C-alpha cells in the first residue's frame, strides 16, 4: 500500500471525536471536584484529546494497511498492534505530563497512589478509549470501501452502456456502407478508383472483425496494413515512406488487432510529412517482437498534443490478452515501439 498523508486519515473527524471523548471523560470526574480550576480543566481535556487523536491516526493507519494479511488473522494482528500502541502512548503521555504538572493540578493523577493505580488507569481507560476509536476507524473504512465499490460499479455500468451503444452503432452502419461502396464501384470506370474502393472496403471489413477477434495473426494484420498504407499513400504520396520486413517464421504469431494501424496513425499525427522531409516508418520483426520505428520530426505546433492514450490502450490490451507490456523508446532522432509477439 502506498504511503498516505494524514489528510486521508480523516484528521478533522478524528479531532471532533477526540474533543467529544475528552469532554465526556472529564465532566463526570469534574462533578466530584467542588471547585475545579481552569488549569485543571484544560490540562485534563488536553491530555485525553492528544491521546485520542494519536490513537485515531494510528488506528486509521492500521485499518487501512495493505501490508498486513486480510481475514481474521490480519484483524487480530491489527487489534494487537493497536492495543500495544495505545499502551505505549499512554505511558509516554503520563510521564510527559507528570514532569510538568503536579497532582494537585492534574485532576486524573490525584487518585494515583502507586504503580498499580497507574496501570489500572492505563489499561482500563486507555484501552476503552482506544477500542472505541478502533471500532469507529473500522466503520469509517468499511463505509469508504463500500462507497468506492458503489462508485466503481456505477463507472462499470456507464462504460458497459457506452460499449453497448457503440456496438449498436457499429451494427447499424456496415451493410449500408458496404452497399454504398459496392454501388460506387459500379458507377466508375476508373481503375484507380476501383482499386481505392476495394482497399477501403478491406480496411472497413477488418476493423469490424477486430471488434470480435481481439487477436490477429501477422499474416492478417499485414494484409490489413497493406490496404491501410495504400489509402495513406494516395493522400501523402512521397511524404510518407514505409518499409516492411517480416520474417516468414513469425507470420503465424499474433498481436492485438489493428495495433500496427494505431502506431502508424500516431506517427503521422505527431510528425511533419513533407516530400522534402518525409516521414520514414520501418516495420520489422526482431527476436520475439514486431518493431515499429519512425524518424522523430515533431510538428512545431500541434493542436492535438499527445496524451499517450493510443499507446496506453495498446499496452492495456496486451496486459489483458497476454500479461505482456509494450516497449517504448524515444531519442532525438527516432521513436520506437516494440510489440511482443503472442504464440
C-alpha positions, 0 to 999 in steps of 0.5 A: 500500500502506498504511503498516505498523508494524514489528510486521508486519515480523516484528521478533522473527524478524528479531532471532533471525536477526540474533543467529544471523548475528552469532554465526556471523560472529564465532566463526570470526574469534574462533578466530584471536584467542588471547585475545579480550576481552569488549569485543571480543566484544560490540562485534563481535556488536553491530555485525553484529546492528544491521546485520542487523536494519536490513537485515531491516526494510528488506528486509521493507519492500521485499518487501512494497511495493505501490508498486513494479511486480510481475514481474521488473522490480519484483524487480530494482528491489527487489534494487537498492534493497536492495543500495544500502541495505545499502551505505549502512548499512554505511558509516554503521555503520563510521564510527559505530563507528570514532569510538568504538572503536579497532582494537585493540578492534574485532576486524573493523577490525584487518585494515583497512589502507586504503580498499580493505580497507574496501570489500572488507569492505563489499561482500563481507560486507555484501552476503552478509549482506544477500542472505541476509536478502533471500532469507529476507524473500522466503520469509517473504512468499511463505509469508504470501501463500500462507497468506492465499490458503489462508485466503481460499479456505477463507472462499470455500468456507464462504460458497459452502456457506452460499449453497448451503444457503440456496438449498436452503432457499429451494427447499424452502419456496415451493410449500408456502407458496404452497399454504398461502396459496392454501388460506387464501384459500379458507377466508375470506370476508373481503375484507380478508383476501383482499386481505392474502393476495394482497399477501403472496403478491406480496411472497413471489413477488418476493423469490424472483425477486430471488434470480435477477434481481439487477436490477429495473426501477422499474416492478417494484420499485414494484409490489413496494413497493406490496404491501410498504407495504400489509402495513406499513400494516395493522400501523402504520396512521397511524404510518407515512406514505409518499409516492411520486413517480416520474417516468414517464421513469425507470420503465424504469431499474433498481436492485438488487432489493428495495433500496427494501424494505431502506431502508424496513425500516431506517427503521422499525427505527431510528425511533419510529412513533407516530400522534402522531409518525409516521414520514414516508418520501418516495420520489422520483426526482431527476436520475439517482437514486431518493431515499429520505428519512425524518424522523430520530426515533431510538428512545431505546433500541434493542436492535438498534443499527445496524451499517450492514450493510443499507446496506453490502450495498446499496452492495456490490451496486451496486459489483458490478452497476454500479461505482456507490456509494450516497449517504448523508446524515444531519442532525438532522432527516432521513436520506437515501439516494440510489440511482443509477439503472442504464440 
